[in-house]
Amino acid sequence: MVKLLYIGLGGFIGTLLRYALSGVVQQATKSISFPYGTLFVNLLGCLCVGFLSYLAEEHGLFTGAQRQMVFIGILGGFTTFSTFMNESMHLTMDGKLLLTMMNALCHVVFGFLAVWLGRVAAHTLWR
């Protein structure tokens, strides 16, 4: 039961962070045609997952409950696959196929690179 509370609290924190940060980024880009805010939070979330998972695996950074709170709760609430897919669908429905493909490619390629970069950074900083 305590684990569920930690996960729920983490989800609450991650969701609020996503809402705030994606809004700030989207507003800063002044773009109404491309979802930069969602892309940013998803890539930042990937970077954090890579960084923190390396530290958890190699240095025992978290207890089991802490790990669930951080990865399932906070980062699960922070990143959002459903929003990415919904925005991609709207781009497609608006006839913006090139932007749809760019959005998907950026999320997949840069998301993978962000996880890798996070792991490399953690390894470099905590040898």
C-alpha positions as CSV (number, residue, x, y, z in Angstrom):
1,M,0.0,0.0,0.0
2,V,2.9,2.4,0.8
3,K,4.4,1.7,-2.6
4,L,1.2,2.7,-4.3
5,L,1.1,6.0,-2.3
6,Y,4.7,6.7,-3.4
7,I,3.9,5.9,-7.0
8,G,0.8,8.1,-6.9
9,L,2.7,11.0,-5.3
10,G,5.4,10.6,-7.9
11,G,2.8,10.6,-10.7
12,F,1.3,13.8,-9.2
13,I,4.7,15.5,-9.1
14,G,5.7,14.3,-12.6
15,T,2.4,15.4,-14.1
16,L,2.6,18.9,-12.6
17,L,6.2,19.2,-13.8
18,R,5.2,18.1,-17.3
19,Y,2.3,20.5,-17.5
20,A,4.4,23.5,-16.4
21,L,7.5,22.8,-18.3
22,S,5.9,21.8,-21.6
23,G,3.8,24.9,-21.4
24,V,6.8,27.1,-20.9
25,V,8.7,25.5,-23.7
26,Q,5.7,25.6,-26.1
27,Q,5.1,29.3,-25.3
28,A,8.8,30.1,-25.6
29,T,8.9,28.7,-29.2
30,K,5.8,30.6,-30.2
31,S,4.9,27.7,-32.4
32,I,1.3,26.7,-32.9
33,S,2.1,24.1,-35.6
34,F,4.7,21.8,-33.8
35,P,4.5,20.3,-30.3
36,Y,7.9,21.4,-29.0
37,G,6.8,21.3,-25.4
38,T,5.9,17.6,-25.5
39,L,9.0,16.8,-27.4
40,F,11.1,18.6,-24.9
41,V,9.6,16.9,-21.8
42,N,9.8,13.5,-23.4
43,L,13.4,13.9,-24.4
44,L,14.3,15.3,-20.9
45,G,12.5,12.4,-19.4
46,C,14.5,10.0,-21.5
47,L,17.7,11.7,-20.4
48,C,16.7,11.4,-16.8
49,V,15.7,7.7,-17.2
50,G,19.1,6.9,-18.7
51,F,21.0,8.9,-16.1
52,L,19.1,7.6,-13.0
53,S,18.7,4.0,-14.2
54,Y,22.5,3.8,-14.6
55,L,23.0,5.1,-11.1
56,A,20.3,2.8,-9.7
57,E,21.8,-0.3,-11.5
58,E,25.5,0.4,-10.9
59,H,25.5,2.3,-7.6
60,G,22.3,1.2,-5.9
61,L,21.0,4.8,-5.8
62,F,17.4,3.9,-4.9
63,T,15.6,1.5,-2.6
64,G,12.8,-0.5,-4.3
65,A,10.1,1.9,-3.3
66,Q,12.1,5.0,-4.2
67,R,12.9,3.5,-7.6
68,Q,9.2,2.9,-8.2
69,M,8.3,6.4,-7.1
70,V,11.0,7.9,-9.4
71,F,10.6,5.7,-12.6
72,I,6.9,4.7,-12.5
73,G,5.6,7.8,-10.7
74,I,7.6,10.9,-11.4
75,L,9.1,10.0,-14.8
76,G,6.0,8.1,-15.9
77,G,3.9,11.2,-15.1
78,F,6.4,13.5,-16.6
79,T,6.8,11.8,-20.0
80,T,3.7,11.2,-22.1
81,F,3.4,8.8,-25.0
82,S,-0.3,9.4,-25.4
83,T,0.1,13.1,-25.8
84,F,2.8,12.6,-28.4
85,M,0.5,10.2,-30.3
86,N,-2.5,12.6,-30.1
87,E,-0.4,15.5,-31.3
88,S,0.9,13.4,-34.2
89,M,-2.7,12.4,-35.1
90,H,-3.7,16.1,-35.1
91,L,-0.8,16.9,-37.4
92,T,-1.8,14.1,-39.7
93,M,-5.5,15.2,-39.7
94,D,-4.4,18.8,-40.5
95,G,-2.5,17.4,-43.6
96,K,0.9,18.2,-42.1
97,L,2.5,14.8,-42.9
98,L,6.0,16.1,-43.0
99,L,5.6,17.5,-39.5
100,T,4.0,14.2,-38.4
101,M,7.0,12.3,-39.6
102,M,9.4,14.8,-38.1
103,N,7.7,14.6,-34.7
104,A,7.8,10.8,-34.7
105,L,11.4,10.6,-35.9
106,C,12.5,13.2,-33.3
107,H,10.8,11.4,-30.4
108,V,12.2,7.9,-31.3
109,V,15.7,8.8,-32.5
110,F,16.4,11.6,-30.0
111,G,14.7,9.8,-27.2
112,F,17.0,6.8,-27.7
113,L,20.0,9.1,-27.8
114,A,18.9,10.9,-24.7
115,V,18.6,7.7,-22.7
116,W,22.1,6.6,-23.9
117,L,23.5,10.1,-23.2
118,G,22.0,10.0,-19.7
119,R,23.7,6.7,-19.0
120,V,27.0,7.9,-20.4
121,A,26.8,11.1,-18.3
122,A,26.1,9.1,-15.1
123,H,28.9,6.6,-15.9
124,T,31.3,9.5,-16.5
125,L,30.3,11.4,-13.4
126,W,30.2,8.4,-11.0
127,R,33.1,6.2,-12.0
